[in-house]
Amino acid sequence: MIEPLAQLGNIHKSFAGQKVLQGVCLTIQVEERISILGSSGCGKTTLLRIISGLETPDEGQLFLHGKPALRTPPWQRGIQFVFQDLGLWPTRTVFQNVYDALRAQKRSKAMAKEQAMDALTCVSLNEHCQKKPAQLSGGESRRLAFARALALRPELLLLDEPYASLDETSKTQSQEWLQKILEESKTAVLLVTHTLAEAEQLGGRVMHLEDGVLS
């Protein structure tokens, strides 16, 4: 019996007395792809932040590979989070955005350089290494965010509305790039979105979050 990658049990979270998550339970298997559909403000981002370690639930449990993980620091969870605003470092170059993230995980300079270039080549950004994020198009920025996250070889990738504000052409291209690099990795993916088409394009399970209840 293979141990699930992650398990959430009876997760509750409120802000200023407003219930955001109510008894959420979710099991994520190794290499699984899951999409969660929900309207704005339904708690999708809060759920991702709890899984990543950026928020603590009021009640409930989180297990990673069968071990309690709520006290595990975010950087020790084997999880990468691509935020809706992407979280790119604006003062660092395209190359440095990936290289610095790898160095923060104690990779050697030579290994970090090689893995950063491999990741950027995979998304065809290797010719933009010296640009700053502000000089990239919306689609290129998302490809950089995907490349940085997956260069760190996480077990679980969290995606928070990753195609927000993109036009249809850029969205389609970004989705194709993500699928391409996911095919070469063994990373599980949890995507939250309000668009059914985006959930179906990722593949895997589709769930719904409404009024803080996941079904």
C-alpha positions in Angstrom: 0.0 0.0 0.0 1.6 3.3 -1.1 1.4 6.1 1.4 -0.5 9.2 0.2 1.7 12.2 -0.5 -0.6 14.4 1.5 -3.7 14.1 3.7 -5.8 16.9 5.1 -8.3 16.0 7.8 -11.1 18.2 9.1 -9.4 21.5 8.3 -11.2 24.6 9.7 -10.1 28.2 9.2 -11.7 31.5 10.0 -10.7 35.2 9.6 -12.3 37.8 11.8 -15.1 35.5 12.7 -15.8 34.6 9.1 -15.6 30.9 8.3 -13.4 30.3 5.3 -12.8 26.5 5.4 -15.2 24.1 7.2 -14.1 20.5 7.8 -12.0 20.2 4.6 -10.7 16.7 3.9 -8.4 15.9 1.0 -6.0 13.1 0.0 -3.4 13.7 -2.6 -1.6 10.7 -4.1 2.0 10.7 -5.4 2.1 12.2 -8.9 -1.7 12.9 -8.8 -3.3 15.9 -10.5 -6.2 17.6 -8.8 -8.1 20.8 -9.7 -10.4 22.6 -7.2 -13.1 24.8 -8.7 -14.6 27.7 -6.7 -15.6 31.3 -7.0 -13.5 34.2 -5.7 -13.4 34.3 -1.9 -14.5 30.7 -1.4 -11.2 29.7 0.4 -9.2 28.2 -2.4 -6.0 30.3 -1.7 -6.3 29.8 2.0 -6.4 26.0 1.5 -3.2 26.2 -0.6 -1.5 28.4 2.0 -2.3 25.9 4.7 -0.9 23.0 2.7 2.3 25.0 1.9 2.8 26.1 5.6 2.0 29.8 5.1 -1.1 29.6 7.2 -2.1 27.5 10.2 -5.6 26.0 10.5 -7.7 26.7 13.5 -8.5 22.9 13.6 -7.5 19.8 11.7 -4.5 17.9 10.7 -2.1 17.8 7.8 0.0 14.7 7.1 2.9 14.4 4.5 3.8 10.8 3.7 1.9 9.8 6.8 3.7 12.1 9.2 2.1 15.1 11.0 3.3 18.2 9.1 1.6 21.3 10.6 4.7 22.1 12.5 7.0 21.4 9.6 8.5 24.7 8.1 7.4 25.5 4.6 10.9 25.0 3.1 11.0 21.5 4.5 7.7 20.2 3.1 8.8 19.4 -0.5 6.1 21.8 -1.8 6.4 24.7 -4.2 3.7 27.4 -4.6 3.1 29.5 -7.7 1.1 32.4 -6.5 -1.5 34.2 -8.6 0.9 37.2 -8.8 3.7 34.7 -9.5 6.0 36.0 -6.7 8.9 36.7 -9.0 11.8 38.7 -7.6 11.6 42.0 -9.6 15.2 43.1 -9.0 16.8 39.8 -10.0 17.3 38.6 -13.6 15.4 35.7 -15.2 18.4 33.5 -14.6 18.9 34.7 -11.0 15.2 34.0 -10.2 15.9 30.3 -10.7 19.5 30.2 -9.7 19.0 32.0 -6.3 16.1 29.6 -5.5 18.3 26.6 -6.1 21.1 28.1 -4.1 18.7 28.7 -1.2 18.3 24.9 -1.1 22.0 24.4 -0.6 22.8 23.3 -4.2 26.4 23.9 -5.2 27.0 26.9 -7.5 27.9 24.6 -10.4 24.8 22.4 -9.9 22.5 25.5 -9.4 23.8 27.0 -12.6 23.3 23.9 -14.6 19.8 23.2 -13.2 18.7 26.8 -13.7 19.8 26.7 -17.3 18.2 23.4 -17.9 14.9 24.7 -16.5 15.0 27.9 -18.5 15.9 26.0 -21.7 12.9 23.7 -21.1 10.6 26.8 -21.3 12.5 28.6 -24.0 13.7 31.4 -21.7 17.4 30.6 -22.0 17.8 33.6 -24.4 16.2 36.0 -21.9 18.5 35.2 -18.9 19.6 38.8 -18.4 16.2 40.3 -18.6 14.3 41.4 -15.5 10.7 40.0 -14.9 9.2 43.3 -15.9 10.7 43.0 -19.4 8.8 39.7 -20.0 5.4 39.2 -21.4 2.6 37.8 -19.3 3.1 34.3 -20.7 6.8 34.4 -20.3 6.5 35.5 -16.7 4.3 32.4 -16.0 6.8 30.1 -17.8 9.5 31.6 -15.5 7.4 30.9 -12.4 6.7 27.3 -13.5 10.4 26.8 -14.3 11.6 28.1 -11.0 9.1 26.0 -9.0 9.8 22.8 -10.9 13.6 23.3 -11.0 13.4 22.8 -7.2 11.9 19.3 -7.9 9.0 19.5 -5.5 6.9 16.5 -4.7 3.8 18.8 -4.9 3.2 21.9 -7.0 0.5 24.3 -5.8 -1.0 26.6 -8.5 -3.2 29.5 -7.5 -5.1 30.8 -10.6 -1.9 30.6 -12.6 -3.4 31.9 -15.8 -5.2 34.9 -14.3 -5.2 38.1 -16.5 -3.7 36.3 -19.6 -5.4 36.6 -23.0 -6.6 33.4 -24.5 -3.5 32.9 -26.7 -1.1 33.4 -23.9 -3.2 31.2 -21.6 -3.2 28.4 -24.1 0.6 28.7 -24.6 1.2 28.7 -20.8 -1.0 25.7 -20.3 1.0 23.8 -23.1 4.3 24.7 -21.5 3.1 23.5 -18.1 1.9 20.2 -19.5 5.3 19.8 -21.3 7.4 20.2 -18.2 5.0 18.2 -16.0 5.4 15.3 -18.4 9.1 15.3 -17.6 8.6 15.4 -13.8 6.9 13.2 -11.2 5.4 16.2 -9.4 1.9 16.0 -8.1 -0.2 19.1 -8.9 -3.0 20.9 -7.0 -4.6 23.7 -9.1 -7.2 26.0 -7.9 -9.3 27.9 -10.4 -12.8 29.3 -11.1 -12.7 28.0 -14.7 -13.8 24.5 -15.6 -11.9 24.5 -18.8 -8.6 25.1 -16.9 -9.4 22.2 -14.6 -10.2 19.8 -17.4 -7.1 20.8 -19.3 -4.9 19.8 -16.4 -6.5 16.4 -16.2 -7.0 14.3 -13.1 -9.7 14.8 -10.4 -11.9 17.9 -10.3 -13.4 18.9 -7.0 -15.5 21.9 -5.9 -15.1 24.3 -3.0 -18.2 26.2 -2.0 -18.9 28.0 1.3 -15.7 26.5 2.7 -16.9 22.9 2.0 -14.9 20.7 -0.4 -16.7 18.1 -2.4 
